């Protein structure tokens, strides 16, 4: 109740009074107030679905009016994993604003599972994730495959090599990802397939913290090359090519299947799909000395 009140810019007491007024007008009880937290009653569920239907129809009307006006405008809400958001979103926002000045881009940085949750709960129109997964309620649009490279501090012996083979990783002190993340499972599968055993010193839930651990000399890691460009340019880290061309991090865009994307959201997806991939990525990495 307090969150709903804050979202609407009213006090909690005003929101409670409004609910009570609706209950008096309908002649039903919407919430079971004897339980904590509050639980919605069967009548409340009916009213909830009615309100959702009204809001969906309002969205559809808005999209139709938007098409009539022939101008891309409105708001695009994006939930993004940290590694994409922090490394690229500033540039993407600038390019999107230049192309569609009437559109407001709202970005929230969250863990992968929260991206899917935001899309399903309609608090985000689009989600940017690695290892995107489709489901009965989620559609996934492939964006790009990111090359994985070995991240080492400048003083590490690997830093002088042009390429590292999987067998070279045996026995290395390694900084990895938390076990519940897809990228951790993919790297574990890669190590097992290659017969490689590393000494896992630390594990974290985001690339930024892993990079800082590598810079401090805690160990080496395997990360998407795109995410290391800033540290490489600063001379704090070296990325070494890994002789494993099939080891990539797929990145994609997810959205709710039953929700038709607005023209503004479609325009943002179009911008993403225009971004450099493949050989163009190699040119970007060459510019920063990868």
Protein Blocks (a to p, Z undefined) as FASTA:
>chain_A
ZZmmmmnopafklmmmmmmmmmmmnopafbdfkbccddddfklmmmmmmmmmmmmmmmmm
mmmmmmmnopaedjddddddfklmmmmmmmmmmmmmmmmmmbccddddddfklmmmmmmn
opafbdcdehiacdfkbccddfbdcdddddddfklmklmpcbdcfklmgopacddddfkb
mklmmmmmmmmmnopacddfbdcfbfklmmmmmmnonaccdddfklmmmmmmnopaccdd
dddfklccdddddddfklccdfklmmmmmmmmmpcehjlmmmmmmmnoZZ
